[in-house]
Structure formats: structure tokens, C-alpha cells
Amino acid sequence: MTAALDIEVIRDALRHVADPEIGASIVDLGLVYRIALEDGKLWIDMTMTSPACPMGGMIVDDAYAELERVLPAGLEAEIRVVWEPPWTPAMMSEQCRLRLGWNDTDAG
């Protein structure tokens, strides 16, 4: 498989990880900032909706579990929780904003 295809498979796997307080996937919420294959390792930079998110550890654990399900044997994954840029509702997919009842003025 190509690196581009691998990244899409990874993104699709991460769609199975939900923020339990919001009930939407971390991908659709815009929490996944970066997915990259570099130097034989998978790097994922992601954030939470708030630095005080009480479910952060569980969300990261769930993400690792989904990655384990799809990654080839021997490919190591590293998830980094980052706080820059700060998450805003504008980062959600349009479909997610509509489902959660956010409009464009709310998302800014």
C-alpha cells in the first residue's frame, strides 16, 4: 500500500474513536491534527476539546487500540497530545457541526 492509502486507513480507524462526552469521532471533531509516516514510525498529533478534558487518557487509549487493529506488525505508533493550535468548534467537520447543532456563528 502507498503511504497516502495508509494514512486514509489510519484516519478511518480513528473515526471509530469517540469523545464520550460529545458522542462524535475525534476525526469529525477535528481533534486529529496530523497523521504522518516518518522514519518507519507513525506519528499522530491530536488535541482535546479542552486541556481539562477528563476523558483524555481514555480517548488516547482507544486511539491506540484502533491503531493496533489496522497497523502492520512492527509499525510503531506515537500519539502526541498537543495544545497548539487550540481546538475550536470551527475545526469540526460540517456534518459534525450540523449534527451537534453548531452554526457558523457558533463555530468562530
Backbone as CSV, one residue per row, in Angstrom:
resi,resn,N_x,N_y,N_z,CA_x,CA_y,CA_z,C_x,C_y,C_z
1,MET,0.836,-1.185,0.000,0.000,0.000,0.000,0.878,1.245,0.000
2,THR,0.353,2.295,-0.536,1.098,3.554,-0.548,0.923,4.271,0.778
3,ALA,1.831,5.231,1.057,1.737,5.998,2.299,0.417,6.753,2.366
4,ALA,-0.040,7.307,1.233,-1.304,8.044,1.230,-2.462,7.127,1.607
5,LEU,-2.473,5.920,1.072,-3.534,4.969,1.402,-3.449,4.568,2.869
6,ASP,-2.258,4.350,3.372,-2.092,4.006,4.780,-2.681,5.096,5.670
7,ILE,-2.437,6.342,5.348,-2.936,7.441,6.163,-4.460,7.472,6.144
8,GLU,-5.062,7.187,5.007,-6.527,7.145,4.956,-7.080,5.975,5.757
9,VAL,-6.402,4.838,5.735,-6.817,3.691,6.551,-6.724,4.067,8.034
10,ILE,-5.674,4.764,8.393,-5.483,5.199,9.773,-6.569,6.196,10.173
11,ARG,-6.831,7.163,9.310,-7.880,8.145,9.591,-9.237,7.446,9.771
12,ASP,-9.528,6.482,8.911,-10.780,5.737,9.028,-10.848,4.964,10.347
13,ALA,-9.729,4.384,10.770,-9.706,3.664,12.047,-9.961,4.626,13.205
14,LEU,-9.375,5.810,13.136,-9.555,6.787,14.209,-10.980,7.339,14.260
15,ARG,-11.718,7.194,13.177,-13.139,7.594,13.195,-13.951,6.716,14.159
16,HIS,-13.411,5.581,14.548,-14.091,4.698,15.499,-13.864,5.142,16.935
17,VAL,-13.005,6.136,17.134,-12.719,6.642,18.477,-13.590,7.871,18.710
18,ALA,-14.414,7.796,19.742,-15.333,8.898,20.029,-14.934,9.623,21.304
19,ASP,-15.197,10.910,21.310,-15.135,11.668,22.552,-16.436,11.315,23.272
20,PRO,-16.369,10.594,24.390,-17.598,10.102,25.012,-18.498,11.201,25.565
21,GLU,-17.939,12.344,25.864,-18.762,13.440,26.392,-19.570,14.115,25.287
22,ILE,-19.060,14.052,24.061,-19.727,14.721,22.939,-20.453,13.720,22.051
23,GLY,-19.933,12.510,21.971,-20.570,11.484,21.151,-20.258,11.608,19.678
24,ALA,-19.085,12.129,19.357,-18.657,12.250,17.957,-17.215,11.764,17.854
25,SER,-16.833,11.333,16.657,-15.479,10.806,16.478,-14.441,11.920,16.602
26,ILE,-13.245,11.526,17.031,-12.174,12.503,17.173,-11.766,13.097,15.829
27,VAL,-11.970,12.352,14.756,-11.662,12.869,13.416,-12.688,13.924,13.031
28,ASP,-13.971,13.612,13.193,-15.020,14.560,12.822,-15.013,15.800,13.711
29,LEU,-14.582,15.642,14.949,-14.474,16.796,15.838,-13.290,17.695,15.482
30,GLY,-12.390,17.197,14.643,-11.205,17.986,14.278,-10.110,17.915,15.318
31,LEU,-10.119,16.872,16.133,-9.105,16.731,17.173,-7.801,16.140,16.656
32,VAL,-7.839,15.485,15.505,-6.626,14.886,14.933,-5.999,15.921,14.002
33,TYR,-4.855,16.431,14.414,-4.187,17.492,13.662,-3.222,16.961,12.604
34,ARG,-2.572,15.847,12.894,-1.518,15.373,11.980,-1.433,13.863,12.058
35,ILE,-1.314,13.252,10.880,-1.017,11.825,10.756,0.125,11.741,9.762
36,ALA,1.251,11.196,10.189,2.406,11.146,9.298,3.197,9.871,9.526
37,LEU,3.682,9.318,8.434,4.617,8.204,8.494,6.004,8.784,8.263
38,GLU,6.841,8.726,9.294,8.190,9.277,9.206,9.175,8.334,9.867
39,ASP,10.253,8.067,9.170,11.326,7.237,9.712,10.810,5.909,10.261
40,GLY,9.887,5.297,9.534,9.374,3.990,9.914,8.460,3.991,11.123
41,LYS,7.946,5.153,11.507,7.073,5.264,12.674,5.855,6.109,12.304
42,LEU,4.717,5.781,12.873,3.504,6.555,12.668,3.396,7.590,13.780
43,TRP,3.261,8.842,13.381,3.118,9.945,14.329,1.725,10.534,14.189
44,ILE,1.064,10.699,15.314,-0.242,11.343,15.325,-0.200,12.455,16.363
45,ASP,-0.514,13.663,15.903,-0.685,14.793,16.811,-2.174,15.040,16.915
46,MET,-2.647,15.095,18.135,-4.063,15.347,18.346,-4.225,16.219,19.578
47,THR,-5.426,16.695,19.771,-5.711,17.534,20.921,-7.009,17.072,21.551
48,MET,-7.431,17.768,22.547,-8.716,17.542,23.194,-9.519,18.835,23.068
49,THR,-10.795,18.748,23.339,-11.620,19.959,23.247,-11.242,20.963,24.332
50,SER,-10.608,20.481,25.395,-10.177,21.342,26.498,-8.995,20.680,27.199
51,PRO,-8.027,21.477,27.675,-6.933,20.880,28.447,-7.433,20.169,29.711
52,ALA,-8.616,20.522,30.170,-9.175,19.897,31.369,-10.046,18.686,31.045
53,CYS,-9.975,18.190,29.829,-10.815,17.070,29.415,-10.553,15.859,30.318
54,PRO,-11.563,15.430,31.068,-11.358,14.307,31.978,-11.245,12.957,31.267
55,MET,-11.608,12.913,30.003,-11.598,11.652,29.265,-10.371,11.519,28.352
56,GLY,-9.444,12.449,28.430,-8.297,12.460,27.536,-7.522,11.155,27.508
57,GLY,-7.215,10.602,28.669,-6.460,9.353,28.723,-7.205,8.202,28.065
58,MET,-8.500,8.136,28.300,-9.305,7.086,27.697,-9.359,7.239,26.172
59,ILE,-9.483,8.467,25.691,-9.535,8.714,24.250,-8.225,8.275,23.594
60,VAL,-7.098,8.618,24.206,-5.796,8.212,23.662,-5.668,6.693,23.685
61,ASP,-6.077,6.058,24.769,-6.036,4.586,24.846,-6.890,3.952,23.751
62,ASP,-8.082,4.511,23.533,-8.956,3.995,22.473,-8.308,4.169,21.096
63,ALA,-7.627,5.293,20.902,-6.953,5.530,19.623,-5.846,4.502,19.403
64,TYR,-5.048,4.234,20.432,-4.013,3.205,20.306,-4.629,1.839,19.978
65,ALA,-5.747,1.513,20.596,-6.403,0.222,20.343,-6.858,0.128,18.886
66,GLU,-7.418,1.191,18.344,-7.841,1.181,16.937,-6.642,1.092,16.010
67,LEU,-5.565,1.791,16.345,-4.360,1.729,15.513,-3.786,0.324,15.509
68,GLU,-3.763,-0.308,16.658,-3.238,-1.676,16.746,-4.006,-2.621,15.821
69,ARG,-5.277,-2.357,15.673,-6.141,-3.193,14.833,-5.778,-3.097,13.352
70,VAL,-5.270,-1.939,12.899,-5.042,-1.751,11.464,-3.578,-1.634,11.054
71,LEU,-2.690,-1.389,11.984,-1.292,-1.197,11.606,-0.610,-2.528,11.315
72,PRO,0.274,-2.518,10.326,1.049,-3.738,10.067,1.954,-4.062,11.252
73,ALA,2.225,-5.337,11.437,3.115,-5.765,12.519,4.445,-5.034,12.400
74,GLY,4.933,-4.572,13.523,6.230,-3.915,13.544,6.188,-2.415,13.344
75,LEU,5.053,-1.862,12.939,4.962,-0.410,12.769,4.515,0.197,14.093
76,GLU,5.389,0.998,14.674,5.120,1.622,15.963,4.358,2.927,15.762
77,ALA,3.433,3.195,16.674,2.663,4.441,16.632,2.974,5.269,17.870
78,GLU,3.016,6.564,17.678,3.228,7.508,18.774,2.158,8.582,18.667
79,ILE,1.332,8.699,19.700,0.306,9.736,19.748,0.787,10.824,20.690
80,ARG,0.830,12.038,20.159,1.204,13.187,20.987,-0.022,14.071,21.156
81,VAL,-0.351,14.382,22.407,-1.432,15.324,22.676,-0.795,16.711,22.712
82,VAL,-1.283,17.575,21.827,-0.738,18.925,21.692,-1.843,19.939,21.998
83,TRP,-1.426,21.149,22.315,-2.401,22.190,22.658,-2.343,23.379,21.721
84,GLU,-1.484,23.316,20.720,-1.387,24.391,19.724,-1.614,23.792,18.355
85,PRO,-2.476,24.336,17.561,-3.363,25.441,17.916,-4.473,24.951,18.833
86,PRO,-5.019,25.848,19.640,-6.127,25.444,20.498,-7.321,25.011,19.650
87,TRP,-8.010,23.982,20.100,-9.182,23.494,19.381,-10.316,24.499,19.505
88,THR,-11.064,24.646,18.414,-12.295,25.439,18.419,-13.362,24.650,17.663
89,PRO,-14.628,24.943,17.879,-15.687,24.255,17.141,-15.573,24.419,15.623
90,ALA,-14.895,25.449,15.165,-14.709,25.645,13.726,-13.899,24.510,13.104
91,MET,-13.186,23.726,13.908,-12.368,22.626,13.403,-13.185,21.370,13.114
92,MET,-14.435,21.358,13.569,-15.298,20.198,13.320,-15.669,20.130,11.844
93,SER,-15.925,18.922,11.379,-16.437,18.774,10.021,-17.811,19.437,9.963
94,GLU,-18.208,19.841,8.770,-19.510,20.486,8.606,-20.631,19.561,9.085
95,GLN,-20.529,18.300,8.723,-21.550,17.326,9.126,-21.633,17.227,10.648
96,CYS,-20.493,17.235,11.317,-20.465,17.139,12.772,-21.077,18.394,13.400
97,ARG,-20.722,19.561,12.866,-21.302,20.805,13.388,-22.830,20.780,13.267
98,LEU,-23.328,20.338,12.120,-24.776,20.285,11.915,-25.435,19.301,12.882
99,ARG,-24.815,18.124,13.039,-25.379,17.102,13.926,-25.428,17.573,15.370
100,LEU,-24.417,18.356,15.769,-24.353,18.831,17.148,-25.082,20.161,17.351
101,GLY,-25.600,20.722,16.247,-26.367,21.945,16.359,-25.553,23.227,16.387
102,TRP,-24.307,23.182,15.924,-23.487,24.392,15.845,-23.754,25.054,14.505
103,ASN,-23.882,26.363,14.495,-23.970,27.067,13.213,-22.678,27.827,12.997
104,ASP,-22.526,28.458,11.852,-21.274,29.144,11.515,-20.903,30.230,12.530
105,THR,-21.864,30.909,13.091,-21.534,31.941,14.066,-21.069,31.335,15.384
106,ASP,-21.559,30.141,15.703,-21.098,29.456,16.912,-19.674,28.933,16.736
107,ALA,-19.328,28.527,15.513,-18.050,27.841,15.267,-16.870,28.783,15.192
108,GLY,-17.059,30.051,15.155,-15.961,31.003,15.017,-15.265,31.209,16.265
